[in-house]
Structure formats: C-alpha cells, structure tokens
Amino acid sequence: MLIKNVRILGGEPVDIAVVNGLIAEIRPAGSAGTRHDGDDTAEAGLPEVVEGRGAIALPGLVDLHTHLREPGREDAETVQTGTQSAARGGYTAVHAMANTMPVADTAGVVEQVWRLGQEFGHCDVQPVGAVTVGLEGKQLAELGAMADSAARVRVFSDDGRCVDDAVLMRRALEYVKAFDGVVAQHAQEPKLTKDAQMNEGVISGRLGLSGWPAVAEEAIIARDCLLAAHVGSRLHVCHVSTAGSVEIIRWAKSKGWNVTAEVTPHHLLLTDELVEESPNGSYNPIYKVNPPLRTRADVEALRSALADGTIDVVATDHAPHPVEDKETEWAAAAMGMVGLETALSVVQEAMVDTGLLDWAGVAERMSAAPARIGRLPGHGRPLEVGAPANIVLYDPTARAEVDPSSFASKSRNTPYEGMTLPGRVLATFLRGRPTVLEGKLA
Ligand SMILES: [Zn+2]
C-alpha cells in the first residue's frame, strides 16, 4: 500500500510505502520509488493507494485510560463499539479499565477482555488489571497471575475508586516491580469527597452542590509519590485536575522519582462554570465527571504542565453511559464523558492552536509516552522505516460542529455537542490495515 502526500509531524510532504504491516519506505511526495504493487495487500482486498492530500501523519494514538464497559455494561459500550470509536479518533491501542462487571481482577477476566479485543477490536486492546479484589480496597488482586496471563497486564488500577489504604498501595507498588508494572492511581480521598458533586469553590457554594475539594486529589498524589519513592516503584497518576496536583508532580519529578501523570482533554478545555451556565442550561449532568471540572486557573496550570512535560500524557477517560444514566437530575446522574472521537480535536484547540504544543509534542503525549508507560513496544514508535505502520492521518484545517449522532460509540454523553472544534481524523492504520478511511470505519 502507498499512502501518498502526507506530512509526518507536519513536516515536508512524503509518500509512505507499507509492506506486510511495516513502513517499508518514506520518500519525498511524488518522487519515483520502489514499486510495491503485486504484494499481498491487493489480495487482502485493501486499497493500493490512499491519497493523503497533505494531511498530517502521526503515529497511531495510544490511550492509557479507556472504559470499554464489556463485560457487564454492553448497553453503554462493547469492545467492538469502543474500539470503533477509538479508531475514528485516531487510536491504534487502548488500555481497557478494570471496573467492568465482573471486575477485571483475575487472569480469567483480563484474558476474556484481551480475547474480545483480538476478535472484535478495531484497535489493540490492552486490559488493565484491578489493584484490589472487586475494586473494594481491602485485599490485593492476583497481580502476578494477570501479569503472567495471555493479556500480559502491566498497568494496574482501581480506577473509579481510589486505593486509599496506604499499606495496600505500598504493597501494590512493591509487587508490580517484579514484572515492570505500574500502579495507576485514581487520586480521590474518599472521606473528603463523600457525596461530592462538583468542584468545591465559589460556584458549588452558589449552586448548593456539595463540593469536591482539590486537596482530596492532592493529598493522595503527594502520599503516593512519597510511597513510590520509598519502595522504588513506578507510579502513574490518572486524570490530574488541579494546579496543586501539578505542583506536587513537578516536585516529585525534580527528585528523580519514577512518577508519570495524565490529563484528560476535558480538563484541558472545560471549567466548572459550565455547571452554572452553559448552552445546555444549568445543572446539566453532561458536565458531571470524576474528577470534576475545575477552575480556569486549574485549566491554565494543566496546559502549562502538559506543555513542559510535567504531565506526560493526554488520556481520554472515555466513560460511556446510556442516556437513562446521564439525562436525569444532577445528583443521580452517572459521572463521566465519552472522549475518544473528540480527543485529538480538543488537544488541537487547547494546545496546538494556542501555540503550546507542536505536532511532535502531540505525538509524544498521545502516542509515544502512553505506549512507554503501558509497555506496549508495538505502539508509539516514530514513523520511520521498519516501524509498524500504526498511523493516523489528520486534517487540522477542517472545522466542524460536534454531532454525537455520528459517533461510533454506543453512548452519546459528550460535553462538546454543538461546539465547533478543529480537525478531522481522515484515516487510521493498524499495522498497515486501514481501520478508518475518509473519516469512516473501513
Ligand atoms: Zn478515574
């Protein structure tokens, strides 16, 4: 296959030849080169030539934090629809969070998710294992068995819940060292956030919704950085949402500790003001999310931290919910937003169009770094000869209104409905096989 006229990381136009799932040749656009017709791509029924029309080529995106909901909540999402959504967003690999029903806390369940990914996945599915049995925070799950399973789990998380017991967290951090694993913490001190509904601040006070203080996140992050340093293990901090958290992570990194962190697209763009006043009215649960949307000052701090590398990764925290769980009164509504199909556009809006990141920076934070943290050697590689042809073609000049009815996800709970966002994923290739062409599932 030949991918014609694309600009790798926004550079000079090139043609990329793909043979047997690998990048075989990269040459200036339109120049003559080795011919690859007659190879087995034609036999597989794939188009021989894809016209890139000057699109930006990035390495296939990797999500460290996706909720695919299968097994258990197939009404919200399945491995098939979630990975279709991922492919449409430019992703070639996603980490599937463990808070399914049953919880992915045994080798059996992680292998089940991994096999579903092999069979139905439009991108690679790497299961995340739970840290504690049933996400209950009482007893360590069988981390070693999950690591040794066919799913080869390396990321462990009770996401949705915090591992708040310091002794259990310490044991988990010690345990995963044996197989080069990482504990990804959902940092939320439970007592400080009991019944919490939104960011604690001026607006929560005005709206009479119980507040979710920044310190509940920051206290756990500080503790866990100290624990990770104490036992010499790897810590990853999920969905950082406050300026104070950024300061703590910056300090931990300055010590040389092995701490990485992610931020979601929505925390880079949206604020708690939307709960009070938005195009969708006030108290609209579409803006209810865990951790909550914070203040403008927090958004600015998160953007700077992502730009300077204090925060390593953009992760979607794609959290599909069916209409009946979202379109209800604020207090009863589920927390979370879908995000895979809008992530790259939101990052362009918040980081690229503001001059904070270039496309190389985006590739590092949405592909290379998450693949490194998740230990996925087949992903996140630079687009160069010999690398797997995991590629997304992206047109940053497009602009369109977000239309949830066009999503491949089974769920529609996006906070961006009706907003105009830049950019469009034109094509996604997984090991040379197109999963998306002309913006549509291939
Ligand atoms: Zn979480």
Boltz pocket constraint, residues with backbone or C-beta under 6 A from the ligand:
constraints:
  - pocket:
      binder: B
      contacts: [[A, 159], [A, 160], [A, 161], [A, 186], [A, 238], [A, 239], [A, 290], [A, 291]]
      max_distance: 6.0
